[in-house]
Amino acid sequence: MRILVDENIPRMTFEALIDLGHDVRDVRGTAGDGMPDQDLWKVAQDEQRLLITTDKGFSAHRGSEHAGVLIVRLKQPNRKRIHDRVLHALGEFDEGEWPGTVLVVRDRAVSVWRG
């Protein structure tokens, strides 16, 4: 799967996704580090990548066409908890289910919107 991870996703998650065989792009440490959300969204769209982030603002795209959005929203986030929630969520959906889907993962609840 083609994935774009926002800079707020732990490096260990980025590395784990690569180890699982995904084509993962990380903006951290590149010219795109710190880019505005609209620019990050454009990269995800241009490259047809599932966007993984902790930024709830991307849920506004639930009515648009896209490769998928996974948003992790935890009350007390830390790298390990974000990492675990991302890997669990990706394991719950097949690659073909992501296009048009916005998934918001919280501590105990999950919200799913399908375009």
Stockholm file with secondary structure:
# STOCKHOLM 1.0

chainA/1-115         MRILVDENIPRMTFEALIDLGHDVRDVRGTAGDGMPDQDLWKVAQDEQRLLITTDKGFSAHRGSEHAGVLIVRLKQPNRKRIHDRVLHALGEFDEGEWPGTVLVVRDRAVSVWRG
#=GR chainA/1-115 SS CEEEECTTSCHHHHHHHHHTTCEEEECTTSTTTTCCHHHHHHHHHHTTCEEEESCGGGGGGTTSCCSCEEEECCSSCCHHHHHHHHHHHHHHSCGGGCTTEEEEECSSCEEEEEC
#=GC SS_cons         CEEEECTTSCHHHHHHHHHTTCEEEECTTSTTTTCCHHHHHHHHHHTTCEEEESCGGGGGGTTSCCSCEEEECCSSCCHHHHHHHHHHHHHHSCGGGCTTEEEEECSSCEEEEEC
//
